[in-house]
Structures are given as C-alpha cells and as structure tokens.
Amino acid sequence: MIRKFHVLYVGQIELDNVGLQGTPANERLYSDERLREAFFTARDVAQLMDELGFDVLWTAEHHFQREGYEVFPNLIQLGLWLATQTKRLKFGCAFNVLPMWHPIRMAEDYAMADIVTDGRVVLGVGRGYHSREVESFGAPLLDADKNREFFEEQLRLLLTCFDEQSFHFKGKYYEAPPPVDYRGYRLKDITMVPRPKHLPVEVWMPVASGKTIDMMAQYGLKAMVTLNGEKILDDVVRAYHAACLKHGRKKQLGEDMIWGAGVYLAGSRDEAIRKLEPAHDERFKWFAPFGFVRYADEHGRTWGSPGAPTTVPKLIDGVKQKAWFCGPPAEVIDGIKSIEAKYPGLENFMMHWAEGLSPKEFKEQLRWFAKDVMPAFKR
C-alpha cells in the first residue's frame, strides 16, 4: 500500500526553447550564473515539499554538464544544506556514483550528514553511465565488466565501514589499512570515525541488469525504478523479489522498492498531454541516447532491442505504458492504484520532474498533487 511520496529532481536548470524542435541538447551551453540556479530551485522545492507533507526529495550526482540538465556534483553536501533549510523532509542521493569516489570518503561524509541531520540524508549508490564523467575521474565505465567488478569491491568496502567497528579490507583495488608502520606499531586494522548514528545504513540503488539485481539482493540494497513501462516494471519487480528470496531475504512483491512515474495534472488527459509534451520531449532528447527508454513493444521486447522500436518515445507512448499519468486527479489516482494493486509490499511512489518543465509549473503541480492525489493514499 503506497503511503510515502517522493520527488526526483535531477538538478536541471530552467531550460529555454524546449521540445523536439527546440535547441539540440549538445548545443546547450549556459553561464556559471545560470548553472547555479538549480541549487536555489532545490531549496524552494524542498521547502514546498516540506510544507505539503512529501517524504523525500531525491537528487542526482553528475559532473561537467554545461548543457544544464544535471548540475549537482555532491548530493551528500546538498542534502546537508537542504536539511538546514527545512524541518522534516528527507534528502535522497539518487545516486552517488561510487566509481568517482573513494568509498571510505563517501562513508565518512555520509556518516557526518546522518549524525548532524539525525537521519535525514538517505544514501544511494550507482555505477554511473556517463563516459564523460566516470572515465574523466579515472574510473572504468566503457569496460562494463571492469566497472561492475570495481563497483562491487567499492560497495563491499563502503558497507564494511558502516558494519564493522574496526576492520582490515583487502581486495583487488583497495587495501585499508595498508601494512605500514604507525606510531611504533604495524597497522592491522582501522576504525571509521565517525560511524553513522542510524545502523544498519539503508542503501538504495537503481535497478539495472540481472547481474546488478542479484548483487543488490546479495548485499541488502533497496531498489529504485522510475519511468519504466508497465511490462518492464513488472519484470523488474519480480526479478528483484526473486533475487531477494534467493539470498534469504523474504519480502513481499514491491517491498523495499521506490516506483517512480511522470505525473501531470490538468482538466483532461488531452490538456495534460498538450501542456507536458514539450518538457517530456526535452527529457528524452537528452536521455534516450543513454538507453533510458524502458518501454516494451506488443511482444514484450524492450525498446532498442532487436526488432523493437528504436525511436525517441512520444508522451502518448509513455501514457499507454503507464510510465506517465496525465489528466484529472481522479484519473491519475486510478492509474497509480492500478500499479499499486499488483504489489502488496509497495509503499513508495515517486513523482519524476520532467526536465523541460519550469520550476514554477512544477511547484504548481506539487501543490495540486498534494491536495487532490495524496489524500487518496495517505490514510
């Protein structure tokens, strides 16, 4: 039963000339002044969400994006600041790209944020998907197998920092501590200082391949899946559930998952589609080349796979796939409940902010959603 409401804001600035016929994504280039806007947009949205009764604002870590789509480089630092600007809202990291961090540094930074905000920063990790980012930090991405191997070792070290009072960790890429002399003795172990206040640490990760799902279940990570078509969503939920059972973690279908979808409220479905379409199209101008079209055709094949559609999706495609819900509140409620009914353990719904939608318009949508949609679930 859905009872918690989240928002995903990946950190876009207010983009101009949006839509398929608007400025090509690779030609966007904004000034430092414009790129700073997203931090204060995040503050304004967080304060509104706090007032309206939302639960978590999730943001995304990215680097070098002069195009203005995703401009937050440090989510733990951002969440720490936003916690000082709000009263109760939590701030999720969707996601800290672990290959661009030293895992002990991330563990320390998160522990500090967890302590001083009393648990209002929620940890998330990911493997990354931008070659410009990950490879520029000296980590592997183009070699997918090496990326997965590197990430898994980092994850084990990160969790060791949280779970062990003191430890010695030795892997292929990291040894902590190394066998060096320190103040007259040979180091055998270290203790992370400080450790988080809230243990065990709740760690979230986006659902990707089957191998990733199995790894998530093995290490007890929770799952986020957003803007997936109904068929792909069902495959993911059931694969995660089966992997958890395999590793001795008994859950209900949908438990420990966040399901995200696009939402736009209007007097009618046609009106909502008309108003949202340019922002939706701007999103996929940027994200479709990265493989982020998670819809299925009539044969159940994922878009982009052999024989399935390879085009940039239209908003009406997303509405048909139940990745986007557009129209009056009653229709949106019915659509969300049609997915909720399939998964008895599903408690978390997340609104995805379409990247081309202005902050003003999105805040209007948040107010309307909180007033006329959330009460149908928060009971």
C-alpha positions as a printed NumPy array, in Angstrom:
array([[  0.   ,   0.   ,   0.   ],
       [  1.516,   3.308,  -1.093],
       [  1.964,   5.643,   1.854],
       [  5.184,   7.59 ,   1.165],
       [  5.632,  10.178,  -1.557],
       [  8.923,  11.139,  -3.131],
       [ 10.099,  13.544,  -5.847],
       [ 13.04 ,  13.096,  -8.216],
       [ 14.746,  16.327,  -9.267],
       [ 17.9  ,  15.502, -11.208],
       [ 19.161,  19.084, -10.993],
       [ 18.206,  20.726, -14.269],
       [ 18.153,  24.492, -14.595],
       [ 15.175,  26.203, -16.197],
       [ 15.856,  25.256, -19.809],
       [ 14.827,  27.517, -22.682],
       [ 13.454,  26.635, -26.131],
       [ 12.464,  23.112, -25.084],
       [ 10.947,  20.313, -27.147],
       [ 11.939,  18.194, -30.125],
       [ 12.256,  21.252, -32.351],
       [ 13.992,  23.289, -29.651],
       [ 17.701,  23.747, -29.001],
       [ 19.601,  20.486, -29.645],
       [ 20.837,  19.01 , -26.37 ],
       [ 24.513,  19.038, -27.341],
       [ 24.315,  22.704, -28.312],
       [ 23.152,  23.925, -24.905],
       [ 25.824,  25.94 , -23.115],
       [ 24.99 ,  28.017, -20.044],
       [ 26.896,  30.549, -17.952],
       [ 28.148,  29.865, -14.434],
       [ 25.442,  32.171, -13.133],
       [ 22.679,  30.176, -14.834],
       [ 24.121,  26.834, -13.725],
       [ 23.991,  27.973, -10.087],
       [ 20.218,  28.403, -10.262],
       [ 19.493,  24.735,  -9.619],
       [ 20.708,  24.906,  -6.012],
       [ 18.161,  27.542,  -5.107],
       [ 15.459,  25.794,  -7.09 ],
       [ 16.193,  22.698,  -4.984],
       [ 15.824,  24.801,  -1.822],
       [ 12.491,  26.272,  -2.936],
       [ 11.095,  22.882,  -3.978],
       [ 12.314,  21.265,  -0.752],
       [ 10.638,  23.916,   1.381],
       [  7.382,  23.476,  -0.52 ],
       [  7.548,  19.671,  -0.235],
       [  8.197,  20.033,   3.496],
       [  5.106,  22.188,   3.841],
       [  2.918,  19.861,   1.734],
       [  3.779,  16.617,   3.521],
       [  6.032,  14.854,   0.997],
       [  8.609,  12.451,   2.406],
       [ 11.852,  12.532,   0.375],
       [ 13.415,  14.755,  -2.288],
       [ 15.878,  12.769,  -4.398],
       [ 18.588,  14.42 ,  -6.495],
       [ 21.216,  13.095,  -8.917],
       [ 25.022,  13.356,  -8.933],
       [ 26.564,  14.498, -12.209],
       [ 29.572,  16.432, -13.465],
       [ 30.632,  18.661, -16.367],
       [ 27.076,  19.191, -17.652],
       [ 27.34 ,  22.638, -19.201],
       [ 24.142,  21.633, -21.033],
       [ 22.218,  22.351, -17.81 ],
       [ 20.339,  19.054, -17.413],
       [ 22.013,  17.741, -14.23 ],
       [ 24.307,  20.079, -12.311],
       [ 24.651,  18.731,  -8.739],
       [ 28.148,  17.268,  -8.139],
       [ 27.787,  16.356,  -4.441],
       [ 24.473,  15.057,  -3.103],
       [ 25.503,  14.479,   0.499],
       [ 26.685,  18.075,   0.738],
       [ 23.5  ,  19.268,  -0.979],
       [ 21.28 ,  17.237,   1.364],
       [ 23.149,  18.552,   4.382],
       [ 22.464,  22.151,   3.314],
       [ 18.836,  21.497,   2.377],
       [ 18.234,  19.942,   5.792],
       [ 19.128,  23.3  ,   7.345],
       [ 16.512,  24.986,   5.134],
       [ 13.643,  22.631,   6.065],
       [ 12.108,  20.948,   9.094],
       [ 11.337,  17.287,   8.408],
       [ 11.828,  16.417,   4.73 ],
       [ 14.473,  13.803,   3.916],
       [ 17.003,  14.084,   1.096],
       [ 17.919,  11.092,  -1.022],
       [ 21.037,  10.553,  -3.104],
       [ 19.927,   9.185,  -6.491],
       [ 22.679,   8.365,  -6.877],
       [ 26.205,   8.877,  -5.566],
       [ 28.281,   7.482,  -8.449],
       [ 30.572,   5.259,  -6.412],
       [ 33.298,   4.744,  -9.06 ],
       [ 34.011,   8.501,  -8.847],
       [ 34.55 ,   8.345,  -5.074],
       [ 36.882,   6.692,  -2.616],
       [ 34.409,   4.52 ,  -0.691],
       [ 35.875,   5.401,   2.713],
       [ 35.498,   9.105,   1.957],
       [ 31.887,   8.557,   0.962],
       [ 31.269,   6.55 ,   4.134],
       [ 32.721,   9.33 ,   6.284],
       [ 30.811,  12.1  ,   4.522],
       [ 27.536,  10.194,   4.788],
       [ 28.136,   9.396,   8.482],
       [ 28.622,  13.077,   9.287],
       [ 25.44 ,  14.017,   7.419],
       [ 23.494,  11.24 ,   9.12 ],
       [ 24.601,  12.43 ,  12.551],
       [ 24.036,  16.163,  12.194],
       [ 20.685,  15.83 ,  10.361],
       [ 19.51 ,  12.963,  12.592],
       [ 18.964,  10.61 ,   9.67 ],
       [ 17.504,  12.99 ,   7.092],
       [ 20.024,  12.143,   4.355],
       [ 19.281,   8.867,   2.549],
       [ 22.184,   7.065,   0.908],
       [ 22.059,   5.806,  -2.651],
       [ 24.81 ,   4.431,  -4.889],
       [ 25.151,   3.776,  -8.604],
       [ 27.72 ,   2.563, -11.136],
       [ 27.402,   5.565, -13.469],
       [ 26.509,   5.774, -17.126],
       [ 28.183,   8.946, -18.496],
       [ 31.568,   8.137, -20.059],
       [ 32.473,  11.85 , -19.891],
       [ 32.091,  11.725, -16.117],
       [ 33.307,   8.343, -14.94 ],
       [ 36.261,   7.968, -17.29 ],
       [ 37.352,  11.565, -16.555],
       [ 37.621,  10.618, -12.88 ],
       [ 39.948,   7.756, -13.828],
       [ 37.415,   5.007, -13.191],
       [ 36.211,   2.357, -15.666],
       [ 32.891,   2.624, -17.462],
       [ 33.43 ,   1.716, -21.111],
       [ 34.633,  -1.702, -19.91 ],
       [ 31.325,  -2.809, -18.368],
       [ 32.734,  -5.909, -16.675],
       [ 35.54 ,  -3.936, -15.048],
       [ 33.068,  -1.256, -13.982],
       [ 30.883,  -3.869, -12.296],
       [ 33.884,  -5.54 , -10.606],
       [ 35.26 ,  -2.192,  -9.418],
       [ 31.88 ,  -1.043,  -8.132],
       [ 31.206,  -4.257,  -6.224],
       [ 34.538,  -4.059,  -4.419],
       [ 33.851,  -0.428,  -3.565],
       [ 30.412,  -1.38 ,  -2.26 ],
       [ 31.882,  -4.081,  -0.03 ],
       [ 34.367,  -1.603,   1.417],
       [ 31.645,   1.016,   1.924],
       [ 29.439,  -1.46 ,   3.807],
       [ 32.399,  -2.677,   5.839],
       [ 32.978,   0.892,   7.044],
       [ 29.39 ,   1.005,   8.273],
       [ 29.046,  -2.515,   9.659],
       [ 32.393,  -3.22 ,  11.35 ],
       [ 33.694,  -1.449,  14.443],
       [ 37.233,  -1.933,  13.123],
       [ 38.446,  -3.78 ,  10.066],
       [ 41.125,  -4.727,   7.593],
       [ 39.945,  -4.818,   3.993],
       [ 41.985,  -6.234,   1.122],
       [ 40.67 ,  -6.505,  -2.408],
       [ 41.92 ,  -6.152,  -5.967],
       [ 41.674,  -2.355,  -5.981],
       [ 41.751,  -1.329,  -2.309],
       [ 43.571,  -2.268,   0.858],
       [ 42.669,  -0.467,   4.08 ],
       [ 44.765,  -0.122,   6.054],
       [ 47.92 ,  -0.935,   4.122],
       [ 50.597,  -2.736,   6.177],
       [ 52.538,   0.364,   7.222],
       [ 54.152,   1.471,  10.467],
       [ 52.268,   3.983,  12.598],
       [ 53.472,   5.435,  15.913],
       [ 55.723,   2.489,  16.655],
       [ 53.411,  -0.369,  15.64 ],
       [ 52.338,  -2.136,  12.468],
       [ 48.823,  -1.284,  11.315],
       [ 46.466,  -4.241,  11.281],
       [ 43.074,  -2.531,  11.303],
       [ 41.344,   0.836,  11.228],
       [ 38.101,   2.267,  12.602],
       [ 35.994,   4.719,  10.642],
       [ 35.357,   7.838,  12.724],
       [ 32.575,   8.746,  12.97 ],
       [ 30.275,   5.884,  12.082],
       [ 26.637,   6.671,  11.22 ],
       [ 24.138,   7.151,  14.014],
       [ 21.456,   5.077,  12.296],
       [ 22.526,   1.484,  11.695],
       [ 22.208,  -0.584,   9.618],
       [ 22.531,   2.013,   6.873],
       [ 19.701,   1.994,   4.331],
       [ 21.285,   1.98 ,   0.864],
       [ 19.327,   2.433,  -2.382],
       [ 20.372,   1.667,  -5.94 ],
       [ 18.744,   1.932,  -9.385],
       [ 17.693,  -1.369, -10.907],
       [ 19.708,  -2.211, -13.998],
       [ 20.78 ,  -5.6  , -15.381],
       [ 20.063,  -9.039, -13.97 ],
       [ 23.589,  -9.239, -12.56 ],
       [ 23.08 ,  -5.917, -10.789],
       [ 19.763,  -7.069,  -9.321],
       [ 21.392, -10.185,  -7.891],
       [ 24.205,  -8.113,  -6.37 ],
       [ 21.682,  -5.706,  -4.837],
       [ 19.822,  -8.582,  -3.211],
       [ 23.048, -10.18 ,  -2.002],
       [ 24.141,  -7.038,  -0.154],
       [ 20.689,  -6.   ,   1.052],
       [ 20.34 ,  -2.889,  -1.115],
       [ 16.922,  -1.372,  -1.741],
       [ 15.73 ,  -0.675,  -5.287],
       [ 14.516,   2.35 ,  -7.238],
       [ 12.836,   2.035, -10.62 ],
       [ 11.441,   5.022, -12.472],
       [  9.741,   5.81 , -15.798],
       [  9.554,   2.145, -16.779],
       [  6.692,   0.86 , -18.869],
       [  4.234,  -1.433, -17.084],
       [  5.7  ,  -4.642, -18.561],
       [  9.315,  -3.693, -17.847],
       [  8.334,  -2.554, -14.343],
       [  6.686,  -5.896, -13.631],
       [  9.737,  -7.795, -14.868],
       [ 11.992,  -5.72 , -12.612],
       [  9.812,  -6.013,  -9.508],
       [  9.581,  -9.781,  -9.877],
       [ 13.297, -10.188, -10.64 ],
       [ 14.252,  -8.193,  -7.542],
       [ 11.771, -10.156,  -5.428],
       [ 13.139, -13.488,  -6.682],
       [ 16.75 , -12.413,  -6.121],
       [ 15.966, -11.374,  -2.538],
       [ 14.364, -14.757,  -1.857],
       [ 17.407, -16.486,  -3.356],
       [ 19.644, -14.675,  -0.867],
       [ 17.401, -15.409,   2.11 ],
       [ 15.669, -12.027,   2.219],
       [ 11.957, -12.709,   2.301],
       [  9.902,  -9.772,   1.07 ],
       [  6.507,  -9.046,  -0.385],
       [  6.327,  -8.046,  -4.029],
       [  7.302,  -4.377,  -4.233],
       [  8.745,  -4.204,  -0.719],
       [ 11.9  ,  -2.091,  -0.307],
       [ 11.313,  -0.51 ,  -3.718],
       [ 10.532,   3.003,  -4.906],
       [  8.423,   3.157,  -8.055],
       [  8.649,   6.429,  -9.968],
       [  6.453,   7.78 , -12.756],
       [  5.784,  11.045, -14.531],
       [  2.67 ,  12.956, -13.42 ],
       [  0.899,  15.97 , -14.892],
       [ -2.489,  17.12 , -13.633],
       [ -4.956,  19.023, -15.813],
       [ -8.666,  19.234, -16.551],
       [ -8.414,  16.444, -19.118],
       [ -5.894,  13.927, -20.415],
       [ -5.603,  15.764, -23.726],
       [ -4.898,  19.057, -21.982],
       [ -2.274,  17.441, -19.749],
       [ -0.506,  15.808, -22.69 ],
       [ -0.52 ,  19.054, -24.658],
       [  0.984,  21.035, -21.779],
       [  3.554,  18.406, -20.731],
       [  4.684,  17.21 , -24.153],
       [  7.458,  19.788, -24.815],
       [  9.014,  19.108, -21.39 ],
       [  8.7  ,  15.336, -21.866],
       [ 10.324,  15.564, -25.308],
       [ 13.169,  17.675, -23.918],
       [ 13.838,  14.95 , -21.371],
       [ 14.192,  12.238, -23.961],
       [ 16.309,  14.412, -26.263],
       [ 18.921,  14.154, -23.53 ],
       [ 18.274,  10.727, -22.001],
       [ 17.216,   8.491, -24.908],
       [ 20.79 ,   8.228, -26.294],
       [ 21.857,   6.764, -22.947],
       [ 19.361,   3.913, -23.355],
       [ 16.744,   5.322, -20.973],
       [ 13.652,   4.234, -22.887],
       [ 12.382,   1.401, -20.753],
       [  9.213,   0.504, -22.615],
       [  8.135,  -2.815, -24.136],
       [  6.525,  -3.456, -27.52 ],
       [  3.499,  -5.705, -28.063],
       [  5.788,  -8.751, -27.985],
       [  7.34 ,  -7.796, -24.651],
       [ 10.672,  -6.706, -26.167],
       [ 12.401,  -3.694, -24.633],
       [ 12.593,  -0.682, -26.94 ],
       [ 16.016,  -0.609, -28.534],
       [ 16.44 ,  -4.395, -28.542],
       [ 16.46 ,  -6.291, -31.875],
       [ 13.124,  -5.943, -33.647],
       [ 11.635,  -3.484, -31.113],
       [ 11.158,   0.271, -31.643],
       [ 14.295,   2.391, -31.521],
       [ 12.742,   5.843, -31.869],
       [ 12.556,   8.562, -29.228],
       [  9.233,   7.947, -27.44 ],
       [  6.306,  10.316, -27.548],
       [  4.409,  11.218, -24.396],
       [  1.394,   9.24 , -25.57 ],
       [  3.646,   6.156, -25.669],
       [  4.561,   6.72 , -22.033],
       [  0.912,   7.205, -21.054],
       [ -0.037,   3.935, -22.753],
       [  2.846,   2.182, -20.98 ],
       [  1.782,   3.644, -17.591],
       [  5.141,   5.333, -17.172],
       [  3.368,   8.724, -17.253],
       [ -0.017,   9.615, -15.754],
       [ -1.746,  12.633, -17.269],
       [ -5.177,  14.111, -16.629],
       [ -7.586,  14.971, -13.8  ],
       [ -6.69 ,  13.859, -10.263],
       [ -9.255,  11.012, -10.291],
       [ -7.703,   9.504, -13.424],
       [ -4.184,   9.839, -12.051],
       [ -5.274,   8.206,  -8.782],
       [ -6.841,   5.309, -10.693],
       [ -3.688,   4.877, -12.766],
       [ -1.375,   4.807,  -9.757],
       [ -3.701,   2.429,  -7.924],
       [ -3.735,   0.065, -10.919],
       [  0.001,  -0.46 , -10.377],
       [ -0.22 ,  -0.415,  -6.575],
       [ -2.754,  -3.271,  -6.667],
       [ -0.202,  -5.636,  -8.216],
       [  2.409,  -5.291,  -5.494],
       [  1.301,  -5.742,  -1.869],
       [  4.652,  -4.593,  -0.473],
       [  4.877,  -1.359,  -2.477],
       [  4.899,   1.66 ,  -0.131],
       [  6.811,   4.312,  -2.091],
       [  5.688,   6.372,  -5.074],
       [  7.93 ,   8.983,  -6.682],
       [  6.994,  11.863,  -8.982],
       [  9.565,  12.422, -11.708],
       [ 10.078,  16.075, -12.621],
       [ 10.181,  16.208, -16.441],
       [ 13.412,  18.006, -17.233],
       [ 11.865,  20.616, -19.541],
       [  9.182,  21.736, -17.054],
       [  9.773,  25.099, -15.369],
       [ 10.151,  25.288, -11.573],
       [  7.046,  27.482, -11.336],
       [  4.899,  24.975, -13.199],
       [  6.308,  22.007, -11.303],
       [  5.59 ,  23.648,  -7.947],
       [  2.001,  24.204,  -9.081],
       [  1.816,  20.503,  -9.895],
       [  3.198,  19.594,  -6.457],
       [  0.518,  21.685,  -4.726],
       [ -2.253,  20.119,  -6.791],
       [ -0.896,  16.594,  -6.312],
       [ -0.641,  17.061,  -2.531],
       [ -4.161,  18.471,  -2.34 ],
       [ -6.079,  16.084,  -4.6  ],
       [ -4.   ,  12.916,  -5.103],
       [ -2.002,  12.163,  -1.939],
       [ -5.073,  12.042,   0.356],
       [ -6.362,   9.048,  -1.635],
       [ -3.346,   7.077,  -0.376],
       [ -2.3  ,   8.581,   2.961],
       [ -4.888,   7.012,   5.183]])
